[in-house]
Amino acid sequence: MGLLMAPRQVAEQSVIRLLGSIASSAPYLTRKFIEPRLIFRGNVPVQ
């Protein structure tokens, strides 16, 4: 698996990459699809 990271970190990075690829390939989705998820992620408390 390469680098040793917490599973949560790996999941967050993959989600960020996924959202980034969606944003670059489909700009019309940014407001309705990506923004609410970024806002939701900002509201999740960091442990």
C-alpha positions as CSV (number, residue, x, y, z in Angstrom):
1,M,0.0,0.0,0.0
2,G,3.0,2.3,0.1
3,L,2.8,5.0,2.7
4,L,1.4,4.2,6.1
5,M,-1.5,6.5,6.7
6,A,-4.7,6.4,8.8
7,P,-7.6,4.9,6.7
8,R,-9.5,8.1,7.3
9,Q,-6.7,10.2,5.8
10,V,-6.6,7.9,2.7
11,A,-10.4,8.1,2.3
12,E,-10.4,11.9,2.6
13,Q,-7.6,12.3,0.1
14,S,-9.4,10.0,-2.4
15,V,-12.6,12.0,-2.0
16,I,-10.8,15.3,-2.5
17,R,-9.2,13.9,-5.7
18,L,-12.5,12.6,-6.9
19,L,-14.2,16.0,-6.3
20,G,-11.3,17.7,-8.0
21,S,-11.6,15.6,-11.1
22,I,-15.3,16.1,-11.3
23,A,-14.9,19.8,-10.9
24,S,-12.3,20.0,-13.7
25,S,-14.3,17.8,-16.1
26,A,-17.8,19.1,-15.4
27,P,-17.8,22.8,-14.3
28,Y,-21.6,23.0,-14.3
29,L,-21.7,20.5,-11.3
30,T,-19.5,22.6,-9.0
31,R,-22.3,24.6,-7.3
32,K,-24.9,21.9,-6.9
33,F,-22.7,18.8,-6.4
34,I,-19.4,19.7,-4.9
35,E,-20.0,22.8,-2.8
36,P,-22.5,21.1,-0.4
37,R,-20.0,18.3,0.2
38,L,-17.2,20.7,1.0
39,I,-19.4,22.6,3.4
40,F,-20.5,19.4,5.0
41,R,-16.8,18.3,5.3
42,G,-16.0,21.6,7.0
43,N,-18.7,20.9,9.6
44,V,-17.3,17.5,10.6
45,P,-15.3,17.8,13.8
46,V,-11.7,16.7,13.6
47,Q,-10.7,14.0,16.0
